[in-house]
Amino acid sequence: MKKVIVITGASSGIGRATARMMADKGNTVYDLSRSDKPQEGVLHIGCDVTDRTAIDAAIKQIADKEGRIDVLVLCAGMGVAGSIEFTKEEEMQRQFDVNVYGPIRVVQAALPLMRTQQMGDGERGRIVFVSSMAAVFSIPFQAMYSATKSALNSFAFALKNELKAYKITVSSVLPGNVNTGFGAARRTDLAGSDVYPNMQAAIEQMEQEENNGMTSETVAKKVVKACTKRNPSLFYTSDLLSDLECLGNRLLPTWLANKVVGMMYKC
């Protein structure tokens, strides 16, 4: 059955690949993002997830035209890298505003419609967050980003139970290293390099892993799975390495897991 799919941040990276795959399945796909980068079969609505007025207007436009939102994918995000001590207040706020409060705003705007709509398979809709493996193992000198993704997973965990009675499923996809334009857009501040001489090496290691990472399409396949699979899981990883990392997080003592991450990033 043709569905109405709304994806934030679908102008690039994982969001764009997800939009392409969902459109190829014959769905009506909306891209809510600041940049209008046309893609066949995808309808763009200008929207900044930090602007509640713009979000409300975008959701209303879709509701008026389609009458429903079957799947909501929260993919818009950004990254900040640098030491915790020297990260500027405005950068901290921007990181949380986009990655945490942004998805929450969109969910709040969409839920009044999604709670009351009916779908042929008995569901009322699906909500899928795009998180990160950085939520499982926080990365040194990318603590703000890691914290936002941890918050997103916690939010999804609670939301799943809140919406159970309304038959709205909730999932979160945790990709590992992905080679997209995300890294190039990351806001990196090396202030305090004299205090933290290993900071630049840690950030360079992170960037190298991203450059050698999987494609957006690989992750998008997992997002599509969360959007379409019957009885979807709460959490999805994107590859075998991420599966092993999640297993390690459950089995290793915290001190050892922290030590391993520190060694990986030259701390």
Secondary structure, DSSP 8 states (H G I E B T S, - for coil): ---EEEEETTTSHHHHHHHHHHHHTT-EEEEEESS---BTTEEEEE--TT-HHHHHHHHHHHHHHHS--SEEEE-----EES-TTT--HHHHHHHHIIIIIHHHHHHHHHHHHHTT---TTS--EEEEEE--GGGTS--TT-HHHHHHHHHHHHHHHHHHHHTGGGTEEEEEEE--SB-STHHHH-EE--TTTTT-TTHHHHHHHHHHHHHTSB-HHHHHHHHHHHHHSSS--SEEESSHHHHHHHHHHHHS-HHHHHHHHHHHTT-
